[in-house]
């Protein structure tokens, strides 16, 4: 059964050449990293805004 799964995966990817598949993998990895960086920056922004609001409330 594992062999048939491998065959299915290979036949689905046969639309792309190996080079195109490698480029697609790199592009997807780049997008994943980009979105992870966005998540991190949003967390930092929320923390900055929270600290700012706390300072305002303490005054």
PAZAZA-784179 format. One record per residue (C-alpha): residue number from 1; residue in three letters; chain; x, y, z. Coordinates in Angstrom, 1 decimal. Example, Ala and Ser with C-alpha at 12.3 -4.5 7.8 and 13.67 -1.06 7.14 Angstrom:
NODE     n   res   chain       xx       yy       zz
NODE     1   ALA       A     12.3     -4.5      7.8
NODE     2   SER       A     13.7     -1.1      7.1
//
This chain:
NODE     n   res   chain       xx       yy       zz
NODE     1   UNK       A      0.0      0.0      0.0
NODE     2   UNK       A      2.9      2.4      0.7
NODE     3   UNK       A      4.1      1.8     -2.8
NODE     4   UNK       A      0.7      2.8     -4.3
NODE     5   UNK       A      0.7      6.0     -2.1
NODE     6   UNK       A      4.2      6.9     -3.4
NODE     7   UNK       A      3.0      6.3     -7.0
NODE     8   UNK       A      0.0      8.5     -6.4
NODE     9   UNK       A      2.1     11.3     -5.1
NODE    10   UNK       A      4.6     11.0     -8.0
NODE    11   UNK       A      1.8     11.0    -10.6
NODE    12   UNK       A      0.2     14.1     -9.1
NODE    13   UNK       A      3.5     16.0     -9.2
NODE    14   UNK       A      4.4     14.9    -12.7
NODE    15   UNK       A      2.8     18.1    -14.0
NODE    16   UNK       A      5.9     20.0    -12.8
NODE    17   UNK       A      9.5     19.3    -13.7
NODE    18   UNK       A     11.9     18.6    -10.9
NODE    19   UNK       A     13.3     22.1    -11.1
NODE    20   UNK       A      9.9     23.7    -11.0
NODE    21   UNK       A      9.0     21.5     -8.0
NODE    22   UNK       A     12.1     22.5     -6.2
NODE    23   UNK       A     11.4     26.2     -7.0
NODE    24   UNK       A      7.9     25.8     -5.8
NODE    25   UNK       A      9.1     24.2     -2.5
NODE    26   UNK       A     11.5     27.1     -2.0
NODE    27   UNK       A      8.8     29.7     -2.7
NODE    28   UNK       A      6.4     28.0     -0.3
NODE    29   UNK       A      9.2     27.9      2.4
NODE    30   UNK       A      9.8     31.6      1.7
NODE    31   UNK       A      6.1     32.4      2.2
NODE    32   UNK       A      6.0     30.3      5.4
NODE    33   UNK       A      8.9     32.3      6.8
NODE    34   UNK       A      7.4     35.6      5.7
NODE    35   UNK       A      4.1     34.8      7.5
NODE    36   UNK       A      5.9     33.6     10.6
NODE    37   UNK       A      7.8     37.0     10.6
NODE    38   UNK       A      4.5     38.8     10.3
NODE    39   UNK       A      3.0     36.9     13.2
NODE    40   UNK       A      6.1     37.7     15.3
NODE    41   UNK       A      5.9     41.4     14.4
NODE    42   UNK       A      2.2     41.5     15.2
NODE    43   UNK       A      2.9     40.0     18.7
NODE    44   UNK       A      5.6     42.6     19.3
NODE    45   UNK       A      3.3     45.4     18.1
NODE    46   UNK       A      0.6     44.2     20.5
NODE    47   UNK       A      3.1     44.1     23.4
NODE    48   UNK       A      4.3     47.7     22.6
NODE    49   UNK       A      0.7     49.0     22.5
NODE    50   UNK       A     -0.1     47.2     25.7
NODE    51   UNK       A      2.9     48.8     27.5
NODE    52   UNK       A      1.9     52.2     26.1
NODE    53   UNK       A     -1.6     51.8     27.4
NODE    54   UNK       A     -0.4     50.7     30.8
NODE    55   UNK       A      1.8     53.8     31.0
NODE    56   UNK       A     -1.1     56.0     30.1
NODE    57   UNK       A     -3.3     54.4     32.7
NODE    58   UNK       A     -0.7     54.8     35.4
NODE    59   UNK       A     -0.6     58.6     34.9
//
